[in-house]
């Protein structure tokens, strides 16, 4: 008997747009941008995304720089229109989709933890979490009084987000050696039991939630038993055995289907950081051995190929257009700027551990052409540790970072942080011929048109 199709549709009506992207789940989970469908307009100038699904899925619609979260259902249709310079949902589920996009789902930061800093008991944590969660559930009730499939899915979105927040708070407190470890551990286990991983709908918090259960809580347990210590972890990182160690922990989980999803996400996240750890090749091979029919293999393989090509390229000599400056004797930015007098410079402050920094390197060709046309030179200041000098040189080769390169001393790094507001990277400066900084927040290489306007 032929299987009946259960198409979910998203119809987008917008003018002056070449294409729309829909990031959607592969095997019911949303990993990075693993599955990204590019949609072009039909003769009616509509962008139609259509997918055969058996259960609800969380997707992200990307229209230019705008991102809209959506939940698609079998045999359902979502309409998105562009009116009055705004993207909005239309149709019977419009209010639910609007609420989904209004919910604050930013990364956890110090403010999230500081709000619970003085809470010492599970009861205090639970009461605060319930209050925050109920505020969102009330908003949902105000939109739709009756129970519908979409309402139930949105409840899952809310419940699992606050279950994830509970987990993170507990792990944070446990890592601080709080006295009530037994009580906090019970709350962690209760949360896991109340909100199980084995659900038909994998909400937007599911992977982070699963990471805590399969990896971070087991790691804490090992540390609490002194099986591993901060020193032994640091040694594993230095010896490039940390990723295989974590992969092994993940795959001790009894449900292999869940372990497969978490493992795939683990490899993808690590590879996307572009730190090029050779052990990830080994981990990927182990993944293939454990899950030879995994749908994720073909998406992970290109990321591993990048790591393999990295180790081939770093065997080459440093290109002639790359100049390595001695940075150990330069203690301040003022000293460095004095050495640059006579030329105009575009300065790129980065590090080998900074994924955002390295993602900008793909614009190097157009950047180098622009700088040459404006008679500017390029200086790249690395904030890596002096012990990572070899890694620094490898990255220079791999990314072909032509221009002057300097590995900043600890003194120079402190000066940049304290006197030049380099609190995060990447950071870009522009100097004039006098060695003076004329822009301490210059456009990125990816903002080439803005940068063109800044360079005189």
Secondary structure as UniProt FT lines:
FT   STRAND          7..13
FT   STRAND          19..23
FT   TURN            27..28
FT   TURN            32..33
FT   STRAND          36..40
FT   TURN            43..44
FT   STRAND          46..52
FT   STRAND          57..63
FT   TURN            64..65
FT   STRAND          66..72
FT   TURN            74..75
FT   STRAND          76..83
FT   TURN            84..85
FT   STRAND          86..90
FT   TURN            92..93
FT   HELIX           94..102
FT   HELIX           110..114
FT   TURN            115..118
FT   HELIX           122..143
FT   HELIX           149..175
FT   TURN            176..177
FT   HELIX           181..194
FT   TURN            204..205
FT   HELIX           206..211
FT   HELIX           212..216
FT   HELIX           217..224
FT   TURN            225..226
FT   HELIX           230..238
FT   TURN            239..240
FT   HELIX           242..250
FT   TURN            251..252
FT   HELIX           256..272
FT   TURN            273..274
FT   HELIX           279..290
FT   TURN            292..293
FT   TURN            295..296
FT   HELIX           297..313
FT   TURN            314..315
FT   TURN            320..321
FT   STRAND          322..325
FT   TURN            328..329
FT   HELIX           333..338
FT   TURN            339..342
FT   STRAND          344..350
FT   TURN            352..353
FT   HELIX           355..359
FT   HELIX           360..363
FT   HELIX           364..373
FT   TURN            374..375
FT   STRAND          376..382
FT   HELIX           386..388
FT   HELIX           389..399
FT   STRAND          403..407
FT   HELIX           410..419
FT   STRAND          427..431
FT   TURN            433..434
FT   STRAND          437..439
FT   HELIX           445..447
FT   HELIX           448..454
//
